[in-house]
Amino acid sequence: MDISSYVIDGKFKVRVMPKAGRNEIKEENGKLKVFLKEAAEDGRANAALVKFFKKELGVAVEIKSGFTSREKVLRVV
């Protein structure tokens, strides 16, 4: 999936769905939704999110805001 249309000034928003049955990214209603197998405990889902973007899309990202929320702002590094 090409996420370049969502990136503005090096940042973009995602909605994270932890404890999903798969690791996958989808576009729904013009927004990115990321499904992760990891639970949102002890930062495991956040770590899985960063790893997912690097491995699956080849994009290094860091979380800028939303560390404890499902709605996150990521920055491309």
N, C-alpha and C positions, 0 to 999 in steps of 0.2 A: 504494500500500500504506500502511496506517495502522500506524505503529510505536509509537503511544502506549501500547499494552499491554506493551511491552518496556522502557519508560523508567521507571526507579526513581530517585528523587531527582535527576532531570535527567541520569542516565547510563544507558547500555545497552551490551550486548556484541554484537559481530559477529565473524564469521569471514570473512576476506577471501581470495578466490581470484584471485590475479593471473594475467595472461597468458591470460585466458579469451577466448573468441570474441565476447563481448558484455558490455555493462554492464547488470547486472540484479541485483535483490535478490529473494531467495526465503526462505520459511520452511521449515525442515527440522527435524523432531523438536523443535519448540518453540523453535528458535534461528534467528537471522537469519544468512543467508549472502549475501555480496555478491560478485558476479562482476565483475571489472574487466579491461578490455583491456590496461591498462598493466602493464608488468613491475615487479617489486619491486626496482628498481635506482635508486640515488640519490634515494630518497624519492618517485619518480614515482607509485607505486601509492598512497601515503599522500595525496598531493595530489589524485589522481584520486578517491579515496574521499570526501574533503571536498567536492570539486566535484560529485560524483554526488549526494550527499544534498541539496545546495543546489539543483541544477538539476532533478533528477527528483522530489524529494519536498518541496521548498520548506522544508527544515529546515537551519539553519546548525549545524554541529557542529565540535568540535575533538577531536583525539585526546588522551586523557588517559594511556593506557598501551598498550604493545604496539607501539611504533614499528618494531621489527624483527621482530615476530611476526605470524602470520596471525590470531591471537586478539587483538582490540583492544577497549578500552573507550573509548567515545565519550561526549562530554558535549554536550548541546544548549545552544547559546549564544543 
